[in-house]
Amino acid sequence: MDCRKWALMGTILFTVPALSHTGGLAQSIQYHVVSMNEWLYPDTPIPASPVQAMELHAARGGRTGFQVLLRGIKRGDPIVWKFEGDLAPAMYQLIDVRVPENSGPPCSAIPPDQPTPEYVIRKAPYRVYEALRPLNNGDPARGETDALYASFMIPSDAQPGEQKGVLSVKVGSETAEIGVTLTIHKARVPAQGHLRVTNWFNTDRMARVHNVEPWSEEHWEILHQYARMMRRGRQTDFIPIRPESKKIGEERWEFDFTRTERMIRMFLDEGFTHIELPHTARHDRRKEAVARFVVNIDGTPYPGTSHEAYVYLAQSLSAWGDMLKRNGWYDRAIQHVVDEPTPKYFDEYRIMAGTVRKFLPGVPLIDALGNPGLDGAVDIWVPVNKSYEENREGFEAHRRRGDTIWFYTCCNPTGFYLNRLIDAELLRTRLLHWGNWRYRLDGFLHWGLNQIIEEQDPFEDTCPPHGAYGQFHLPPGDSHIVYPGNDGPWSSVRFEAMGAGIEDYELLRAVAERDEELADEICEQLVRTFTDYDATVPGFDAAHRRLLEAAGE
């Protein structure tokens, strides 16, 4: 391979194209390198002076990376890559997805014929590189334009210092060469962090989108791949599948935890730390619902506060407790009661919470809810970030009484709030977890790891119908942050940004152990509130570099 001479200019490493033996340029392929923290589009122009090298900074135990836009190549030509250097990246082919509508009011999208909201970064419809397909040498180019993602996962015992390398990407007869300077800082991200994180997932939908028989060995292998990917994203908590139940007499059931226990062992072996027991009741928002909170018993819905529900839950919750104790997992469990209860139904919630406390004593109760008025019925409060800021004193009063506070996002809030939607700056996803540090919120919850409905193509429809009657469309990207590949689950640039943001939280926490004022000062360079933040790449790079240096002292 021809050598290149590098000149370091500011924070960007520029390269000089290699000459052929006849004196002309050796390659005509067009390519441009961009940060992992900004969106890349199929129609992104390659500037007159493209960036063809990258300087990276990372903590030990953390991650960093960059994206490469390739143009002037031929569809179907094999992509062959090679890295010359000490620490090789994992390579991915970026797969573009369609954003059909922009984020609208909370929990919805707006049609393309509406004016462009000022809080989005691009008018829908458009396509953006989002999914990450693992790249094997020889895989074909997808068109005249293609894009790659290089991900460096830094070993926790790596030697601090500067490493240089070259990433060569050959497509057909054309070659792109990218100079990489990687500075590994003394700072270290702990393998087992402190921030609690959960993304809710659906095992039935995994089986469907990967075309495997539910609970076949192929399904278990797919589930295992998802578990590994979630841990790559630094997820700590998970909801296991419910046990199989069988009625054995009048008001008597038995519960088979065989699959449940297998799943729990799988996730704990991967490094998850806490078990979220499934919701005791479903929040049924339909007009024809028998009650707002519903317990399904042998296929029949009953009001959650009914005698029938109590008799069933008494046995179900007791069986959960016995299983957890038998395996030594009881102290790892937390229990959901009902998702997103509203003040109108707090009395019903209290009744159900009392049932849980009776049959699972000592297990903390956790739920997503936006109002702090449910005194004594919740131990881990999870308001949406907007609700937390609007009711901060009420939630903080619970913390002073010994409770814990997380936060969540979903289709709400939209606007300028930090969220992980596709039509906002990519850095908003990463900065969510700077928000965790800003307010000392101990966890993060999102409902949508892979909530892909049957009529949804996850690559072409990132705004699926939703609601009790499918009456509105979700904002782009809310339903899923990973994608079903033909060889297992695929990560995304948002999921990588989320994992990196959790690592940033751990570094802020490490700085605070020595100097809390400094940690807060660095954090507030980027995040002052959930709507007051700097989501620019230069602003982030400056604060992140400062964080790495402070965490390594």
N, C-alpha and C positions, 0 to 999 in steps of 0.2 A: 504494500500500500504506500502511495506517495505520502511524504511527510508534509505537514503544514507548520508554518511558523505562526505563533500566536502573539498578539499584542493586547495587553490588558488596558482597557480604557474605561475608567469609572468602575461600574459594576457589571459591565457587559464585555464579554470576551469576543473580539472580532477575529475572523480568520481571513487568510489570504488564499485565494483559489490556487490549487496545484496546477503546474504547467505540464503539458504532455511532452514527450520526447521531441516532437516537432516544433515546440515552442508555443502552441496554441493552448487554449483552455481544455482541460482534460474531460470536463463534464458540462453538459448543457441543462441538466435537470435543475428545476427551480425549487428552492426550499427556504423555509423561514421557521425560526424557532421562537416559541412563545412560552410564557410562564405557565406553570400548572394552575395558577390562580386566576386565569382569565379565560373566557369562552373563546373557542375557535370554531369558525363556521366554514362550510364547504366553499362559500363565496368570499371568504376573507382574502383581500388582495395581498399579494406579495409585494412589499415596498421596494422602491428603487434601490435602497441599501438594506437588503434583508439581514436579519440577525442569523448568523450561521454557527454560533457557539453560545454556550451558557455557563454562567457562574452560579453555583448552587451552594447553599449553606444549610447545615442540618445538625441536629443533636444526635448523640448516640442513642440508639433505640427508637429513633424517629424516622421520618420519611421525607423525601423531596423528589422533585422530578420536573419534567418539562414536556412540551408538545412540539411536534414537528409537522408542518404543512408541506406536502409534496405536490408539485404540479409539473405538467409536461411529461407524464409517464404514460404507460399504455395499460389499459385494462387487461387483467389476466396475467400480466408479467409477474414472475415470482419475486417476492420481497425477501432478500437475504440480508441479515444484519449481523454485525460483529462489533464487540466492544473491546478495545485495547486499553486496559487500565486495571487497577487493583480491585475495584468493586463494581461488578457488572450490574446493570439494571435489569428488571423484568420489563419486557417489551409487550406493548398492546397495540392492536390496530383500533383506531377510533372509529366508531360506527355512528353515523349521523342519525338523529331522530327528528321527527316532525313536531313542531309546536303549532297546533292549529288555531289556538285562541290565546289571548293574553289573560293574565290574572285580572279579576274584576273585583267586585265587592267581596267581603269575607265569604269564604267557602264557595266561590263560583268563578267562572271564567266569563269573558265577554266576547261576543261574535266579532269577526274581523271587520265588519262594516262599521263598528263603533270607533270613536276617536281613540288614538293611542294614549293610554294613561301615562302620566309623567313619571311614574315610579318604575316603569319597565325599561329595559335596555334596548328592546327591539320590537318592532311592530309585527304581530302575527298575521298570516302564517309564515313560518320560515323553518329552516333546518339548522341544526346545531350538532356538533360532535359531542356526544354524551356517553354512550356505552363503550366499555373497554373489553374488546375481544382479545384474549391471549394470543400473541403472535408467534407462530412457529416459522422457522426458516423455510422458505419456499412457498408460503401462503400467497395467494394471488392478490395483486392490486385490485381495488374495487372500481377504479375508473381513472380518468386522466388526472383527477385530483384525489389524493388520499392523505391520511393523517395518522401519525403514530404518537404514542404516549410512552415515555421512558420513566419508570418508577424505581427509585433507589430506596431500599429499606436498609437502614444503617444498623449493623450489629451493635448490641449494647456494649460489647467489649472492644469496639473498634478503636484504633489508635487515633487520638486527635491530631489534626494537621490537614495539610492541603494535598489532595490527590489530583492528578491530571490524567485525562484519557481522551480517546477518540471513539465516537460512535460512527461506524460506517454503515450506510444503508444503500444496498444495491437493488435497483428495480430494473429488470431486464439488463441492458448494457450500461445503464446510467448509475452513477454513484453519488450520494450525498455524504459529506464528511462533516461531523459536528464535534467541535472541540468542547470538552467538558472540564471545568475546574470545580472540584467538590471540596469544600472546606468542612471538615468534621469538627465540631466544637466539643469542648469538654463537658458541656451540659449533657445530662442523661435523662431520657424519658423512662420511667419505670415500666417494666413489663406488665406488672399488675397495677393499674392506676387507681386513682381515688374517685374519679367521676363515675357515677352510675349512669348507664346508658341502655336504653331498650328501643329496638325497632320491632314493631309487631309484624309477624309473618303468618302466612296461611299455608299449611302443609297440603291441603287438598288442591290448591291452585298450583303449588309446585308440581304435584303429580300430573295435573292436566297440561300445563304448558310444556313440560318435558316429556309428555306422552309415555308415562310409565304407569303401571298398575298400582293403585293406592296400597301402600304398606307391603309392596313386594320388596325384595332385596335391592332392586334397582332404585326404588323410591327411597329406601334408607340411605343408599349411597348418595343420591341427590341431596337429601337432607343434610348429610354429613358435609357435603361441599358447601352448602349454604352456611352451616355452622362455622366452618373454617373462615368463610368470607366475612361473616359478621364479626368474628374475633379479629380479623385483619382490620376491620373498622372500629375496633376497640369496644365492642358491645359487651356488657357485663351481665345483663339480666335477660331472661327469656321466658316465654309462656309455653309450657309443655302441653301436649295433647291431653284431652280428657280421658279418663279410663272408660272402658266399655262397661255399660251397666246392664243388669238383667233383673227383672222383677221376679222374686221368688216366693211371693206370698202377699197377703193383704197388707199394704203399706210397708212392704219389706223389699229391699234390693241388695244385690251383691255387686261388687265392683272389681273389675279385672284391670290391674295396673301394669300388666306385662309390657305393653308398648310404651306406656308413660315412663316407666322406670328405665327402659332401654334408651329412650330419648334423653331423659335427664342425665344418665351416665355419659352419653355421647357428648352433651354440651358441657358438662362439668369437666370432662377429660380435655376438652378444647380450651379450657381456661375461663369459662363463664363462672360467675361467683354467686349469683342469686337466682332463685326460682320464683317467677311470678305465677301464682296460682290463678287459673282462669276466672273470669267474672262469675259471680254466683248467679247473676241475672242479666238478661239482655235488656237494653234500653230500647224499647219498641216505640218508634215515633210515628207509626201509622195510625190513621184515624180509626181503623177497625180493630186496633189492638185491644186485647182483653184488659190490659192495664199498661201503665207506662213502664213498669219494671216487670219482666216476665221470666218465669222459670219453666223451661221445657222438661216435661216428665213423660217419658215413653212416647214422645212425639206430640204431646198435647201441651199447649201453653197454659200456665196458671199464673195469677197475680203473685208477685214476689212476696207479698205479705200475707198470703193465704195460708190456711192450715195445711193444705196439700203441699205447698212449697216448703213450709217449715219441716214437715215430717221427712220429706225427701232430702232437704239440705242437712238436716241433723245427721242422717246416715252418710251422705256424700262427704261432708266436711270431716266427719269423724274418720271415715276411711282414708281421706287424704292425710289426716294427721297421723294415723297409724302407719301408713306407708312411709311418710317422711321420717318418723321416729325410727322405724325399722332399719332405714338406710343411713341414719345419722345426718339427715338433711333438714331437720326441723328448723334449725336456727338460720338456714339460708333462705327460708320462704318469706314471701310477702303475698298479700291477698287482695285482689281486686273485688269490689262489691258490685258496683254498677258504673258504667262509663258515663261521664259528663252529666251527673245529676244537676238539676236546676233547683233554685230555692222553692219552687212550688211543690217539689216532691221530696224535700229534705226529711219530712216526717217518715215517709216510707223507707227512705234510705237508712234512717236511724234504726228502724226495726230490723232491717236486714243486716246492718252492721252489728247489732246486738246478737243476732243469731250466729254470725261468724265468730265473734269474740267468745261466745259460750262454748263452741265446739272446736275452735282453734285458738285456745288461749295463748296470748303472748305473740302471735303472728301479727306483724304490723299491717295495717290496712292502707292501701294506696289507691288513689283514683285521680283521673283527670277531671278537674272542675274549676270553674272560674270565680266562685264566690267563697269568701272565707267564713261564711256564717254557719258552717256545719260543725259547730263546736263539739269536740270530744268524739266524733264519729270517724275521724280520719287521722292517721299518723303521718303519712307521707302525702303532702299536698302537691298536686301537679297542675297549677294554673297555666293557661296559655300565656306566653310572655307579655302580651298586651294586658291581660287581666291582672297579672302580677303587678305591673307598674301602676295600673289604675287603683289597685286595692293593696298597695304595698304594706301599709301599716297594719292592716288586718291580718295579712299572711305572716308578717314578721312577729306579730304578737303570738301566733301559734309557735313560731320557732323559739321564742323566749320561754314558752311553756314546755319546751322539750321536743316539739315536732320537727319534722324535716320538710324542706321545700325543694322540689324540682321545678322544671317548667317543660312545656311542650309546645310544639307547633303542629299545624296540619294545614288544611285549606284556609285556615284562619291563624294569624292575621295576614292580610295582604297589604297593599300600599307600600310605604317605605319601611315597614317593620322587617327586622331580620327574620328570614325564613329560608327554606331550601328549595324554592321554586325555580324553574328553569329560565324564566324570563326576567330574573333579577341578576345583578352582578354575581358571578360565581363566588366571590369572596364572602357574600352574605352567609353562605352555608358554613364556611370556616369560622366566621366571626360569631356565629351562634354560641360557640363554646367559650369565646372571650366574654360573652354575656353571662355565661355560667359563673366565671370568676368575678365579673364586675359586681354581681349581686350576691355572690356566695351561694348560688343555687346548686345543690348537691347532685343533681341528676338531670337527664334529658329523656323525653319520651316522644316517639313519633309512631303513628299508626301504620305507616305505609312503607314497609320494606318491599313487599311483592304483592300488593293487593290488586292483582290484575283480574278483572272480571271476564266472563266468558266471551262477551262480544267485543273485547278490546284487543287490538294489536298494540302491544306496549311500545313498539318502535314508531308506529305511525299515528297513534292516538294517545298522546300524553295528557289529554283532557277528557277522560271518560265520563259518562253520565253517572250521577250519584244522587243521594237522597232517598227517602222512603219510597218514592215513586219514580226515581230516575229523572226528577224534574229539573235538575241543573247539572252543569258540567264542572268538574273539579278544575282548579287552576293547574297549569302545566307542571307535571312532575310530582304532584302530591301523592298519587296512588302508588308509586314505586320509585325506588332509588337504586335498585339492581335490576338486571335484565336477564331473561331466559335465553341462554345461548344454546347452540346445538350440541355442546359438549359439557353443559353444566351452567351454573349461574355466572353471569358477567358483572363485574363491578361497573362503576361509572365515575366520571370526573367529580360529580357531587359527592359520591360516597368516599372517594379518596380525600376530597376537601374536608369532609366531616371528620374522618379519622385524623387528619392533620390538625384540625381545630381542637380535637380532644387532647392531642399531644401538646398543643400550645397551652391548654389549660393546665396540664401537669407541670409544664415549665414555669408558668406564672405561680403556681402553688409552691414550687421548689424555691423560687426567688423569695416568696413571702415568708418562708420559714426563717430566712435570714434578715429580710428587710421588706416588711409588708407595704410600707409607703412606696418603695421603689416598684414593687409588683403592680400596685394600683396606678402609679404614674405611667408605667409602660402600657398597661391595659387601656387607660383612658386616652392614650395617643390614638387608639383605634375605636374603642367602644366607650361612649359615655352613657348612652341609654340604648334601648332596642330600636330607636329611630334616629339616634344621633351617633354616627359612626363614620369612619373613613374606609370605604370599600374600593379604594384605588390601589393598583398594584405597587406603585412607588411608595405610597404611604404605608402599605402593609410591609413591604420589604424593609423599610427603615425601622419600624417598630419591632419586627421579628428578629432582625439582626441584633438589635439592642437586647431583646429578650434572651437570645442564645448566649450572648456574651455575659449577661447578668447571671444567668442560671449556671454558668460554668465557673463562676468565681468561688 
